[in-house]
Amino acid sequence: MTTSDDGTARVWDAVTGQPVTPPLRIGGGVHHPMFSRDGRLVLAGNGFVVQVWDAHSGTPVTPPLNPHVPMPDVAFSADERSVIATAPDGRVLSWDITTVDWPLEDLAAAARLLSCREIDSTGAPVPLEQIMEGGARIATVASSNEVTSTNGADKAKRLSEIGPTSARGLLRRDWERLRSRLALRPSRDNETHSESSALHTPLSAFDQSFLTSAAREQAFAWHTVQAAVAEANQQWFAATFHLDRLCAFRENDAELRQRRAQARQPNAGVLSAASRVPPRAPTTPSRLIDLTPHYTFALTDSLHIRNPDNSFSALSAGMTNLGGIDFDVRGLVHLAGGERLSPPFPESVRGVRVGLKATRLHFLHACSRGGDDTHIASLMVHYTNALHTEIPIVFGRDVRDWHSRANEPTNGANATIAWRGTNAESVKNSHQIRLFKTTWTNPIPGVEILSLDYVSKLTDSAPFLVAITVEE
């Protein structure tokens, strides 16, 4: 089995030298390859995401498993029924990878609980809320050997059979179906719960009202894994469902509440580094744009999981003059490149508040990789008079790789090096790290700039922005 920095792994026949599987894609620089002892399964990760495939066909056995923390080490468990990973804080993470031999009805119920979606007649997943509002054609399981589609009167009849016509009612019924599979039982043998009463049960008591202490631990562990899977796949409706249940179990868990709030946001998926970024000084001028809500990295965070010291720790945080311009330097807004990187950076960050007139905008930024004359990103400028314009960011002209390379131009036509420094990775390779300053002249300085959008073009280059300053 081989792994590559192009984000893939592959199984090869050791005798013939021919590939056994297609490329197994996970994104980032793939490492941690491992076969199960019986040779049926293979595992690989990139430090943030791990996945298991069938070693003979390349079929995924698990979705990408992403707990949103670095995982320096991953392996199969001793009984090979789980994937085990370690986190930097000392935690041991575990995912059950055993398969189940359930009837089709139970698998359909589990799928709804995991995704909060139903399959329509075209095979497309449709949110349960949309189905319950009417007008969606849905496929339902009539028996383990028969699949039928319904809408209109047929759907009304089906919903009358399953209980209240709400997504929560249907999910409650699915949970009741699966409870016996999971060996769960009501906490009070003589107590019954109707579907309608379940709809009015306070969220804090919803799961706990019918679970024993042991069952609560099982349910919490299950919801923990499913919430992480939903977040990794950006299935925010499903993530919210599972995080609601987790918050019901542990009402005082601040991390769970923060994850739920993020999943509910319209721009869910943007990774927040706010807890690791120094606070903005109250005296910072408004012309030094506040990027706090948009940071995806702290200066002390490594930009590569396999090189833990590959960061901007040497860069002074706070209001700093670089290249003759004052910048508010506290973190990075890192966007995705063309390959699926880990952690999963956003493709864009929108709504960066400006609220000022400007003659020029100054950007402190850089990128990872790139080829000359490649349009790697854009900054979209939105004015208060509803006009907007685009500032293209071109590799070689406006920015270069943050790690310097031998025999390359020092600056670009519209970029000057504003900061140089080192970290352990650059010292090991005998070069420096750097940030570039790019200046843009505003064509309509008399109109207030409302906001900016930072958008990746999803090339091989992954751009990042450190600071923006308005020149009035």
N, C-alpha and C positions, 0 to 999 in steps of 0.2 A: 504494500500500500504506500502510495506517495502523497505528499501534501505540497502545497505551493502558496506563494505569496499572492497569486492571482485570485485567491478565495475559493480554491477547489481542492478536493482530494480524489484519489482514484485507486481502484483495486486492479492489480495486474496478475496475469498468469505467470508464475515464476519459471515455468518450463518453456512456454512458447514466447514469452515476452509480450503477449497481446493483452489489450485491456479487457477486463472482465465486466466492469461497470462503466456507465457513462460518467463524466465528471460529476462529482458530488459537491454541490455548491453550498457554501455557508457564509462566504464573505470574509473580508479582512485577510490577514496572514494566517492560514490554517496550520495548526500543529496539534499535538496530543493524539496522533493516530493510534488506534488500538483495535485488535481483533478480540472477539469473545473466545473463550477457550475451545468451544466446539466449532469455531470458524464460521458460524452462521451470520454473525453481526459484526459491523465495524462502527467505530466511534471516532469522531474528530471534533475539534473545537478551535476557536480563535482567541480564547482568553475571556470572552464575554458571552459567547453563544456556543452551545454544544449540541450535536445532533447524532442520531443513530440511524444506520441504514442496513438493509439486507445486503450481505457481502457478495451474493451471487447475482442479484438483479439490480442493485442500486436503489431499490424502492425505499423511501423513507419509512422507518419504523416509528419515529417520533417527529413531532414538529420541532423547529428550532427552540431549544430550551434556554431561556434568557432570564436570569434572576435580577438583572440590572445591577449587578456588582461584578467586579473582576473575578475570574476563576483561574488562578495560576495552575492548578492541577485538577485533572478529571480522570476518571477510570470507571470500569465496570465494578460493581460490588462483587464480593466473593461468590455469592450464589448467582450472579449475573442476571438478577431480576431487577436491578436498579442501576442508574448512573449516579456516581458519587463525585462531588466536587468540593474543593476547599475555597473559602473566601479569605481575603486579607485580614478580616477581623477575627479569625479563628473559628468561624462557623463551618459546619459541614452540611452541604446541601445534597438533597437526594431526590431523584425522580423515579417513580415506578415505571418500568418499560415492559412489563408483562402484558401479553395480549389476553383478551377475554373471549369466551365462546358463548355469547349471549344471543337470544332471539332478536330478530330484526326490530321488533317493537321496542325492546330495551335499548338497542343501539340508537334508534331514532330519538328516544327520550333523552339519552345521554348527549347526543349531538345538539339537541335544542338547549339543554342546560349549559353546555360548553360554549355555544355560539350565540344563543338567544336569537336564532334564525330558523326559518323553515325553508324547505326546498320547493320552489314553484314548478309548474309543469314543464318549464324550459330547462330545468336543472340549475337555475340560478338561486343563490341564497337570498331570502327576503327577510328583513327584520320582523320579528313577531309583532311589534307594535303596528307596523303597516298592515300586516295580515288581519289583525284584530279590528282595525279601522274599516276593513271591507275593501273590496275591489281587487284584491290580489288573488291570483289563481294559485292554489297550493297543492302539493302532492302529499298524501297522507298514507300511512301504513294501515291497510285493512287487515292483513294477516302477515305472518312471516314469509309467505310465498306470493303475496299479491300487493301491488302498489297501484293506487287509484288516484285520480286528480279530481278536485271538487272546487266549485265556487257557487255563488248565489245561494239557492235554496239548499243544495247539498251541503255547502259549508255551514249554513245556519243549523242544519240538522246535526252535523258533526259537533259543532260548538255546543249545542244543547245537550249532547251526550257527554261531553268532557267537562262541563261545568261552566263557570262564569266566562264570558267572552272578553278576557283580558289576558295580556301576556303573562301577568303574574299568576293568574289562575291556572293557565296551561303549564307553566313551569312548576307550580306546586304539585299538580297532578303527576308530572314527570318525576319529581323528587319522590313522591309517595311510591311510584312504581319501582324506582331504583333502590329505595330504602331496604327492601328485603334482599336485594342483590348485595348490598353493602353490609348486611347483618346489623342494620340499625333497627331500633324499636322505640315506641313511645316511652317517654320518661314516666308516665303514670298509666298503668295498664288499663284503667277504667275510663280514661279520658279519650274522647274522640274530637276530631277537628274537621269541621265542614269546610268545603271550598270557599263558601261565601264568608265565613268567619275569618278564614286565613287572609282574605283580602283586606280586612280591617285590623289585623294584628299589627301592633307597632313593630317597626323594623327591628328595634333592639331585642325583641322577643321572638322574631319570626322563626329563626332556625332553632333556637334554644328551647322553645316551648315543648318540643316533642323528642328531644334527644337526651340520652343518658350521658353521664360524665365522660365515659369512654368514647361514646359515639360523637360527642362534641369535639373531642380531640381528633377523631378520624375526619369529621367534616371540616374542621379547621385546616387540617393538613391538605385535604382534597381541594378546598377553595383556594388555598395558598398557591398550589401548583397551577390550577386552572387560571387564576388571575395573572400569574406570571406568563403563562402561555399566551393568553389573550393580549396582554400588553406587548409581548414580543412580536405578535402578528398585527398589532395596531387595530385590534377588534375592540373598540372602546365601549360599545354597548355591553358586550360580554364582560369586559374587564370591570365595568361599573357594577354589574350584577354580582360578580364574585367579591369585589372589594366591599360592597354593601354588606354582604354576609360576614366578611372578616371583621369589619368595623362593629357589627352587631355583637360578635363574640368578644372583641377587645375594644371597648368604647374609648379607652384612654390611650390607645396606641397612636401617637402623633404621626409616625411614618405611614401607617395605613391610611389615616385621614388625608395626608398630603397626596398619596398616590391616588386616592379616590377623587380628590379635587382636580388633580391633573387629568385623570381619565374623563372627567365631565367637561373639560374645557374644549372649546371649538378647535383649538390648535393642539389637542392632545397628541403626544408623541414627541414634542420638543423636550429634550432632556434638560432639566433644571439643575444648575450647579449653585443655586443661590445660597445654600447652606454652607458652601465652602468658599464663597467669594467674600472678601472684606466689604463691610458696608460703605456706601457712598458718603463721603464727608458732607455735612450739612452746608458747608461754605462753598461747595463746588459750584461754579457758575453754570447757569442753564445752557449756555452755548456748548458746554462739554456734555454731549448727549448721554443720557442715562440708559445704559444697556442692561441694567440689573435683571429685568424680567426675561431677558432673552439669552443669558449666558448658558452655554452648554458645557463649559470647562472652566475650572479655576486655574490660575497661573501655576499652581503647584501640582496639577493633575498631569500625569504622563499621557502623551498623545498616542502611545503604543503600548499595549499590554505586556509585550515581551521585553520591553525596555522601560522598567519602572521609573528611571530617572530622566526620561526624554520629555522634559517639561520646560516651562518658562519661569522656573523658580528664581532664576537670577534677575528677572525683570522686577524693578521696584513697583509696588502696588500703590495706587492713589493718583493724585494729580501730578503729572510728570511732564516736563518739557522735552520733547523728542523732535529733532529736525526743525527746531525753531517754533514749534506749535505746542501749546498746552493740551494734553489729553488726559481723560479719566481712564486710567489703566487698572483694571481689576480682574478681568477674566476674558474668555474667548467665546465668540459666537461661531461655532464650527458647523459647516454644512456638509451634506453628503456629496460624494463623488459618484462616478458612474457605477462602480462596483458597490455591493452591499457591505458597508463597513460596520464594524462593531466597536463601541456601542452604535445603535442605529441612529445616526445623525439626521436631523430634519433636512428635507430638500429646500426648505425656505423658512425664513422668519419674517413675519409680516407685522405691520403696525408699529414700527419703532417710532415713538413719539418725538417730534421736533418742535413744532409750534413757534418757529422763529422765521424772520426774513434772513436771507443769506446772500452774500456776494460770492462766497466760495464754501465748499465743504472739503474738509481734510479727513482722509481715512488712514488709519493705522491697521495694516493687515498683512497677510501672507497666505501661503497655501502649501499643500503637500503634493509633490510631483507636478507634472505638466509639461506641455510642449509649446514651443514658441508660436505666437500668433493664434493661440487657441482661446476662444471666448469661454471662460470658465464660470463666470457668474455675472449677475447684474444687480445694481441698486436702482430700484424704481422709486422715483421722487414724486410724491403726491402733493399738490398745492391746494390751498383753501378755495380756489376758484374752479375746482374740479379738473384742472389740467394736470397732466403728468408727463414725465419724461424718463428715459432710461439712461443709466450710466453703465456702459459695458465694462467689465473687468477682463482684461486680456492678458494672458500669461506672456511674459517677456516685455510687454509694454508697461503694464500697471503693477505687476507683482511677479515674484518668483518664489521658488521653494524656500521654506524657512530654514532649511539646512543648506549652507553654501556648498557649491560644487567647484572643483578645479576647472580652469579654462572656460569659465562662463562670464558673460558681462556682469559688471558689478551692479549697475542700475538699469532702469528701463527708460523709455522715452518720457513716460509720465510717472516715474517712480524713483524715489531716492531711498537709500538705506537710512532709516531713522534710529535704529537701535541694533547693536551687535552684542552678543554674549556667548556663553557656552553652557552646556550641561554635560552630564557624564557620557552620554552617547556621542555628542559632537567631539569631545576631547578624545574619546577612544578612536574616532575616525579622523582626528587631526584637522578639524574644520570648525567653523562657528555657526551659531544660529542667528537669525536676524528677523527684523520686521521692516516693512516698507511703508513710506508715506506717499499717498497719491492725493493730488489736489484737483478738484473739479470746479470749474467756473460756472456759476448759475446763469442761464440765459435770461431769466426773468427775476432779477433780484428784488423787485418791488412787491412781489407777491409772497405771502407767508407760506413756508413749507409745512404742511400738516404732518406728514409721516413718511417713512421710508420702508421699503420691502427689500430684503436681502435674499436673492434667489440663485440657487446653484443651477448650472447648465448640465449637470450630471455627466461631465467628461471624466477622463482619468484623473483629473486634478480635484482635490477636496479643498475648497477655499475656507478661510476663517478670518473673522473681523475682530479686532481688539478694541478699537475706539473710533469715535467720530467727533469731530469738532466743527462747529459752525463759525465762520468768519462773517461778521455782520457788516 
